[in-house]
Amino acid sequence: MAAIDMGSNSFHMVIARLENGEVRPIQKMAEKVMLASGLDNKQMLDADAFSRGLDCLRRFSACIAHIDPKWVRCVGTNTLRQARNGETFLRQARQILRCPVEVVAGREEARLIYLGVSHTLADDGGNRLVFDIGGGSTEFIIGKRFEPILTESLHMGCVSYRERFFPNGKISESGFRKAVMAARSEIETIENAYKKKGWIDAVGASGTVKAIESALVDNNWYQDGIALPALYKLRDKVLSFNQLDAVDIPGIKADRRTIMPPGLAILIAICEQLGVKQVHYSDGAMREGILYDLLGRHAHEDVRERSIVAMMNRYSVDVAQAERVRQTALKALNQVKKDWDLGQFCHGWLHWAAQAHEIGTAVSHNGYHKHGAYLLTYSDMPGFTRQDQKVLAALVGNHRRKIRETDIQELPALLQEKVKRMILLLRLAAVLHRARRDDLAPDFKLSVSNKQVKLKFSGKWLEEHPLLQTELQDEQDIWKKIGYKLEF
């Protein structure tokens, strides 16, 4: 199995083998891509950043060519969340890697980081604070054992802070101080909630924390952990240089010179604002978290299922009706998946959309499909990527009334026709269970050929349900408008 983390500063890949239920890394690769440096003031990635990122992925792809794509996952973070042309980059990345390539929301990134870090630590049972200083964002998590309790992503990173507070690579005491205060201001927004939960120990992940620890060790400033007095000594050493690329401190590699100082400012701010006395470094990170999450998806611990069930409970969904629609939608999918090329990902999306198709009724029954789509788009849903949530929103938002093709056009081109077809299956399942009764579930056969759809019922079932005939005729008219022919 393999995981690729497309970070704002570096791209990382880990290849691992599953042995006796344990994920054992066998190869790790990392390249300084500096994606965030290619983001202009219009939030567009420039051609050089595109080239650096895609060239790196081509090198990674040669190492994973022998791995089944279902056991490979590639995830983008803060810079690709911001980039207006990020989808163009993702589309080319998918062509290179031949595996799922997605962007995760900040809190989902935090969850994956915690999952990776927690598997490297002793299971002491107490709360722990974990943070990861990335190139464009810093994630904070309080968790216990393998479960995150609080997750947050703040807009501060060693690359973005370099551009903001160390312009043209110049180091100044005032610039460093402004970087610390800006970071403290960001952290202040989560301070109360995190201190209220509390933690026994603090753990830092990422290359920035590793580089700082290495510098403290090589300068004899490290004493069983990273502490503020030692960080202040490192700060003073950094301020003795005028330019970032001139920083020459034992323990700091050449490729870390320009991003360690802004990362140091952020780490000082974390310790000062949250009152952290000591930080320990963990070599677990998001890429390891992706592996464990991937393992869960192919076992029986899929966090996405927990997320959907939690939403159903939160919005008081009629579980029996959701199950009726789910079973019928998947029954229809199984009959047409080969002819319509609807694979495993489509099975998951349709399964979760059917479960959640009525969450919007908690807001209002009038237009509840639109409310449901909004909740699925903007809720924090552990385990789901932004693309997952957009697909679910398109399915739920179009499972009744008219079809809004603009919802579908916002999705990647290769998914648009598949999503239309899943919408059709979900709509039919919802129509067939309008009566909300188990004893009225029909037996049917569905066959398709491109945009031709034939629905057949056994016996005289259709004749005995004239109201359903009317609803199916309405469906015929709706699908005719977008080029599908539905016969029954």
C-alpha positions in Angstrom: 0.0 0.0 0.0 1.1 3.6 -0.6 0.2 7.1 0.5 1.2 10.4 -1.0 1.0 13.8 0.8 1.1 16.8 -1.5 2.0 19.4 1.1 2.6 23.1 0.6 6.3 22.8 1.1 7.2 19.1 0.4 5.6 16.1 -1.3 6.0 12.9 0.7 5.4 9.3 -0.2 5.5 6.2 2.0 5.2 2.6 0.7 4.3 0.1 3.3 3.4 -3.6 3.7 0.6 -5.0 5.8 2.0 -7.7 8.1 0.0 -9.3 10.8 -2.4 -6.4 11.0 0.5 -3.9 11.3 1.4 -1.2 8.7 5.2 -1.5 8.2 6.9 1.2 6.0 9.4 -0.2 3.5 10.2 2.9 1.5 9.9 6.7 2.1 10.5 9.5 -0.4 10.3 13.3 0.0 10.9 16.2 -2.3 10.9 19.9 -1.7 8.3 21.0 -4.3 7.6 24.4 -2.7 4.1 24.5 -4.1 3.0 27.4 -2.0 5.8 29.6 -3.5 4.0 29.3 -6.8 0.7 30.7 -5.6 0.3 34.3 -6.8 -1.9 37.1 -5.4 -4.8 35.9 -7.5 -4.6 32.4 -5.9 -3.3 30.8 -9.1 -0.5 28.3 -9.2 2.2 29.3 -11.7 3.7 27.1 -14.4 6.9 26.4 -12.5 4.9 25.1 -9.5 2.8 22.9 -11.8 6.0 21.5 -13.3 7.8 20.9 -10.0 4.7 19.1 -8.6 3.9 17.0 -11.6 7.6 16.0 -12.2 7.8 14.8 -8.5 4.6 12.7 -9.0 6.1 11.1 -12.1 9.0 10.0 -10.0 6.7 8.7 -7.3 4.6 6.9 -9.9 7.5 4.7 -11.0 7.7 3.3 -7.4 4.0 2.4 -7.1 3.3 1.0 -10.6 3.2 -2.5 -9.1 0.6 -1.6 -6.4 -3.1 -2.1 -6.9 -4.6 1.4 -7.2 -7.2 0.7 -4.6 -4.3 0.5 -2.1 -2.9 3.9 -3.1 -4.2 7.3 -2.1 -2.8 10.8 -2.9 -4.0 13.8 -0.8 -3.5 17.5 -1.3 -3.5 20.1 1.5 -3.6 23.9 2.1 -2.1 25.2 -1.2 -4.3 23.0 -3.3 -7.3 24.1 -1.2 -6.6 27.7 -2.0 -5.5 27.4 -5.7 -8.2 28.4 -8.1 -6.6 26.2 -10.8 -6.1 23.3 -8.3 -8.5 21.1 -10.1 -6.4 21.3 -13.3 -3.4 20.1 -11.3 -5.4 17.3 -9.7 -6.6 16.1 -13.1 -3.1 15.8 -14.4 -1.9 14.2 -11.2 -4.6 11.5 -11.6 -3.4 10.8 -15.1 0.1 10.3 -13.8 -0.6 8.2 -10.7 -3.7 6.3 -11.9 -5.1 6.4 -8.4 -7.5 8.6 -6.3 -6.1 12.2 -6.0 -8.1 14.4 -3.7 -7.9 17.5 -1.6 -8.9 17.3 2.1 -10.3 20.1 4.3 -8.2 21.4 7.1 -9.9 19.5 9.9 -9.8 16.3 7.9 -6.0 16.9 7.4 -5.8 17.3 11.2 -7.6 14.0 11.7 -5.2 12.2 9.4 -2.2 13.7 11.0 -3.4 12.6 14.4 -4.0 9.1 13.1 -0.5 8.9 11.8 1.1 10.4 15.0 -1.0 8.3 17.4 0.3 5.1 16.0 3.9 6.1 16.8 3.2 6.9 20.5 2.7 4.8 23.6 -1.0 4.2 24.4 -1.0 6.0 27.8 -4.7 6.7 27.8 -4.4 10.5 28.5 -5.2 13.4 26.3 -2.4 14.7 24.1 -1.9 17.8 22.1 -0.6 17.2 18.6 0.3 19.9 16.1 1.9 19.9 12.6 3.5 23.1 11.2 3.1 22.8 7.4 4.0 25.1 4.6 0.7 26.9 4.4 -1.3 25.8 7.5 -0.8 24.4 11.0 -3.1 21.7 12.3 -3.9 21.3 16.0 -5.5 18.2 17.5 -6.3 17.1 21.0 -6.9 13.4 21.0 -6.9 10.3 23.2 -5.4 7.1 22.1 -6.4 6.7 18.4 -9.4 9.1 18.5 -9.2 12.8 17.9 -11.3 15.0 20.2 -10.7 18.5 18.8 -9.3 19.3 15.4 -8.5 22.7 13.9 -6.5 24.0 11.0 -5.1 27.6 11.2 -3.8 29.7 8.2 -0.2 29.9 9.2 2.7 28.0 7.8 6.5 28.2 7.3 6.3 29.1 3.6 3.4 31.5 3.8 5.0 33.2 6.8 8.4 33.4 5.0 6.7 35.4 2.2 4.8 37.6 4.6 7.4 38.4 7.4 10.7 37.7 5.7 10.3 39.6 2.4 13.1 39.0 -0.1 14.6 36.5 2.3 15.6 39.3 4.8 15.8 38.5 8.5 15.0 41.3 11.0 14.1 41.3 14.6 10.9 43.2 14.0 9.8 40.8 11.2 10.4 37.8 13.5 8.5 39.4 16.3 5.6 40.3 14.0 5.5 36.6 12.8 5.3 35.4 16.4 2.5 37.9 17.3 0.6 37.0 14.1 0.8 33.3 15.0 -0.3 34.0 18.6 -3.3 35.9 17.3 -4.3 32.9 15.2 -3.8 30.5 18.0 -5.8 32.7 20.4 -9.0 31.7 18.5 -8.7 28.1 19.6 -6.9 28.7 23.0 -9.9 28.6 25.3 -11.4 25.4 23.8 -8.1 23.5 23.8 -7.0 24.5 27.3 -10.5 23.5 28.5 -9.9 20.0 27.2 -6.4 19.9 28.5 -3.5 17.5 27.7 -0.8 15.5 29.4 1.9 16.0 26.8 2.5 17.9 23.6 3.8 16.4 20.3 5.0 18.1 17.2 5.0 16.5 13.8 6.4 17.6 10.5 9.8 18.5 9.1 9.9 21.9 10.7 9.7 20.5 14.3 12.2 17.8 13.3 14.7 20.4 12.0 14.3 22.6 15.1 14.9 19.6 17.4 18.0 18.6 15.4 19.3 22.2 15.7 18.7 22.1 19.5 20.5 18.8 19.8 23.5 19.8 17.8 23.9 23.0 19.7 23.5 21.3 23.1 20.3 23.2 23.9 18.0 20.1 24.0 17.1 18.5 27.3 14.6 15.7 27.0 12.3 17.8 24.8 11.9 21.1 23.1 11.4 23.9 25.6 11.0 27.7 25.3 14.4 28.7 26.7 16.1 26.6 24.1 13.8 28.0 21.4 14.8 31.6 22.4 18.5 30.6 22.1 17.8 29.3 18.6 15.9 32.5 17.8 18.8 34.7 18.9 21.1 32.6 16.7 18.8 33.0 13.7 18.7 36.8 14.3 22.5 37.0 14.0 22.1 36.4 10.2 20.8 39.0 7.7 19.4 36.7 5.1 17.5 33.4 5.2 19.7 31.6 2.7 22.8 32.6 4.8 21.5 30.8 7.9 24.2 28.4 8.9 23.4 26.6 12.1 24.5 23.1 13.1 21.7 20.7 12.6 19.9 22.7 9.9 20.2 21.2 6.4 20.7 23.6 3.5 17.3 23.0 2.1 15.7 24.0 5.4 17.5 27.3 5.9 14.9 29.5 4.3 11.8 28.0 6.0 13.1 27.0 9.5 13.1 30.6 10.9 9.4 31.3 10.1 8.6 27.8 11.4 10.5 28.6 14.6 8.4 31.8 15.0 5.3 29.7 14.8 6.6 27.1 17.3 7.5 29.8 19.8 4.0 31.3 19.4 2.4 27.9 20.1 4.4 27.4 23.3 3.8 31.0 24.5 0.1 31.2 23.7 -0.9 27.7 24.8 1.5 27.6 27.8 3.3 24.5 26.4 6.3 23.7 28.6 7.8 20.9 26.5 7.3 19.4 23.1 8.4 16.0 21.8 8.9 15.2 18.1 7.0 12.4 16.4 8.0 11.0 13.0 4.4 10.0 12.4 2.6 12.3 10.0 -0.3 12.7 7.6 1.1 10.1 5.1 1.1 7.4 7.8 -2.4 8.5 8.8 -3.5 8.1 5.2 -2.3 4.5 5.3 -4.2 3.6 8.5 -7.3 5.3 7.1 -6.9 3.4 3.9 -6.6 0.2 5.9 -9.8 1.0 7.7 -11.7 1.6 4.5 -10.9 -1.9 3.3 -11.7 -3.5 6.7 -14.7 -2.7 8.9 -13.6 0.5 10.6 -14.5 3.0 7.9 -14.6 6.4 9.6 -16.9 7.7 6.8 -19.6 5.4 7.9 -19.4 6.8 11.4 -19.6 10.3 10.0 -22.8 9.6 8.1 -24.4 7.8 11.0 -23.5 10.8 13.3 -25.2 13.2 10.8 -28.2 11.0 10.6 -28.5 11.0 14.4 -27.8 14.8 14.6 -30.6 15.6 12.1 -33.1 13.0 13.3 -33.3 11.1 10.1 -35.9 8.4 9.6 -33.5 5.5 9.7 -36.0 2.9 8.4 -36.8 5.1 5.3 -33.1 5.8 4.7 -32.5 2.0 4.8 -35.3 1.3 2.3 -34.0 3.9 -0.2 -30.4 2.7 0.4 -31.2 -1.0 -0.3 -33.2 -0.2 -3.4 -30.7 2.3 -4.8 -27.9 -0.3 -4.4 -30.1 -3.0 -5.9 -30.5 -0.8 -9.0 -26.8 -0.1 -9.0 -25.9 -3.8 -9.0 -28.0 -4.3 -12.1 -26.4 -1.5 -14.1 -22.9 -0.9 -12.7 -21.2 -2.9 -15.5 -23.0 -1.3 -18.4 -22.7 2.2 -16.8 -19.1 1.7 -15.5 -20.1 2.6 -11.9 -17.3 1.1 -9.8 -16.5 0.9 -6.1 -16.3 4.6 -5.5 -19.8 5.1 -6.9 -21.1 2.3 -4.7 -19.9 4.2 -1.6 -21.2 7.6 -2.8 -24.7 6.2 -3.6 -24.7 4.2 -0.3 -23.9 7.3 1.8 -26.2 9.7 -0.2 -29.1 7.3 0.3 -28.5 7.2 4.0 -28.3 11.0 4.2 -30.9 12.0 1.6 -33.3 13.4 4.2 -31.0 15.2 6.6 -32.3 18.5 5.2 -35.8 17.9 6.8 -34.3 19.0 10.1 -34.0 22.5 8.6 -37.3 22.6 6.7 -39.4 20.2 4.7 -39.8 22.8 2.0 -36.8 22.2 -0.3 -35.2 19.8 2.1 -33.1 18.4 -0.7 -31.3 21.7 -1.0 -30.8 22.0 2.7 -29.4 18.5 2.7 -26.9 19.5 -0.1 -25.8 22.5 1.9 -25.2 20.5 5.0 -23.2 17.9 3.1 -21.1 20.6 1.4 -20.1 22.7 4.5 -20.2 20.2 7.4 -17.0 18.8 8.9 -17.2 15.1 7.9 -14.2 13.0 9.1 -13.0 10.6 6.4 -14.5 12.5 3.4 -12.6 14.6 1.0 -13.9 17.9 -0.5 -14.7 16.0 -3.7 -16.6 13.3 -1.8 -18.7 16.0 -0.2 -19.4 17.7 -3.5 -20.5 14.4 -5.0 -22.8 13.6 -2.1 -24.2 17.1 -2.2 -25.0 16.8 -5.9 -26.7 13.5 -5.3 -28.8 14.6 -2.4 -29.5 18.0 -3.8 -30.9 16.5 -7.0 -32.7 13.4 -5.7 -36.1 15.2 -6.1 -37.8 18.0 -8.0 -35.8 19.4 -11.0 -32.2 18.5 -11.8 -29.8 21.4 -11.4 -27.1 20.7 -13.9 -24.9 23.4 -12.5 -24.4 21.3 -9.4 -23.0 18.5 -11.6 -20.9 20.8 -13.8 -18.9 21.9 -10.7 -17.5 18.4 -10.4 -14.5 17.0 -12.4 -15.4 16.3 -16.0 -14.7 12.5 -15.7 -17.3 12.3 -12.9 -20.1 14.3 -14.3 -21.9 11.6 -16.3 -21.4 9.0 -13.5 -23.0 11.4 -11.0 -26.0 12.0 -13.3 -26.5 8.2 -13.5 -26.3 7.9 -9.7 -28.8 10.7 -9.3 -31.2 8.7 -11.6 -30.8 5.6 -9.4 -31.3 7.6 -6.2 -34.3 9.4 -7.6 -35.9 6.1 -8.6 -35.3 4.6 -5.2 -36.9 7.6 -3.5 -39.9 7.5 -5.8 -40.4 3.7 -5.2 -40.5 4.3 -1.5 -42.6 7.4 -1.4 -45.2 5.5 0.7 -42.6 4.8 3.4 -43.8 1.2 3.9 -41.8 -2.0 3.8 -44.7 -4.1 2.5 -44.9 -2.0 -0.7 -41.3 -2.5 -1.9 -41.5 -3.5 -5.6 -39.6 -6.2 -7.4 -38.0 -4.7 -10.5 -35.4 -5.1 -13.1 -33.3 -2.3 -14.5 -31.4 -2.3 -17.8 -29.5 0.5 -19.5 -27.7 1.2 -22.7 -25.9 4.6 -22.6 -28.7 7.1 -22.0 -31.5 4.5 -22.5 -33.1 3.3 -19.2 -35.7 0.5 -19.0 -37.5 -0.3 -15.7 -39.6 -3.4 -15.5 -41.9 -4.5 -12.7 -43.1 -8.0 -12.0 -46.7 -9.0 -12.4 -49.3 -6.2 -12.3 -47.5 -4.3 -9.6 -47.4 -1.1 -11.7 -51.1 -1.3 -12.6 -52.0 -1.6 -9.0 -50.1 1.6 -8.1 -51.4 4.4 -10.4 -49.9 7.1 -8.2 -46.5 5.7 -8.8 -47.2 5.6 -12.6 -47.8 9.4 -12.4 -44.6 10.0 -10.6 -42.6 7.9 -13.0 -44.1 9.9 -15.9 -42.9 13.0 -14.2 -39.4 11.4 -14.0 -39.6 10.7 -17.7 -40.2 14.3 -18.5 -37.4 15.5 -16.2 -34.8 13.1 -17.7 -35.9 13.8 -21.2 -34.8 17.4 -20.7 -31.2 16.4 -20.1 -31.0 13.7 -22.9 -32.0 10.5 -21.0 -34.9 8.3 -22.1 -36.6 6.5 -19.2 -39.1 3.7 -20.1 -41.2 1.7 -17.7 
